[in-house]
Amino acid sequence: MKKVKKVLAVIAAVAVMCMPLTGCGEKLVPADQTVGALFELAAKDNAAPMKDLLGFASEEDVSSAFFEEGADVELVDELKNELSSAGVELSDEDVQDLTDSMMTMLGKITYTAEITSESNDQTVVTLKINGFSYDEMTQIMMDAATKMTDSLTAEDQESIANGDMEVFNSYMQQYIKDFVSGLAAMEPSADATEVTVTCEKLKVDVSGKEKVAWLPTDMDGFSNDIEGAMFK
């Protein structure tokens, strides 16, 4: 399960490349809107809201402005690397199916963003996120593992013990398919988790033009908080 969490964390690995701003004369987009757009970007890999909100020329420019170099790596590649490091070899099609199922799952997450306090230099936004149960995800993983174990024949068990990776991979491929199938059937919790986001005025490169926006003061904390709310 830790490997799945690590892969999902890639989506939330936000590190804004910007500098604090002490003052600004332009009218800013309200903080609840930028936090909502940032959640879409970080949690769902959806750059469209931030692109439209701040006027980026493309979604690629959004990624360049808000992600560390390499943090926006294709999820398919990240998944394949994670699985390969565990000795599991999947086809590109299998990995894409896994990725699509995970993105569908993330797309089910709902949220609201509301400004709860504001001043000239600081605004606090309360983000309420309806995420998934980590315990339920763990149970799905265990059920898939049990199904795999029950289907394992004595002959195949001996082959795997002797290092037959082809047999090993055939079981692991089915295990992953069963796990993904269980994830796809999950629904978000009805109980929302509240995340308090303190924002300040920050400069950000919007397709070559410097703009100012209300963004989280602690980006690492924001990333950790939303991941915890998405899978609690």
QUIDA-V583772 format. One line per field, one symbol per residue. phi: phi as a letter, one per 20 degrees, with the letter a starting at -180 (. if undefined). burial: + if it has 24 or more other ideal C-beta (glycine too) atoms within 12 Angstrom, else -. A space follows every 50 residues. Layout:
phi->???
burial->???
This chain:
phi->.ffffffffgfeeebfebcgceaaeefefgfffffffffgffedldeggf gffdnffbfffffffddfgnfeggfgfffffffffendddfgffffffff fffffffffdacccfdabbfdbcddedddeddefffffffffffffffff efeffffffffenffffgffffffgfffffffffefcfffeedecededc fcebedlndfcdbfcgfdffffffffffffcd
burial->---++-++++++++++-+--+------++-+++++++++++++++++-++ +-++-+--+-+++++++---++--++-+++-++----+-+---++-+++- +++-++-++++-+++-------++++++++++-+--+--++--+---+-- -----------------+++++++++++++-+++-+-++---++++++++ ++++++----+++++++-+--++-++++++++
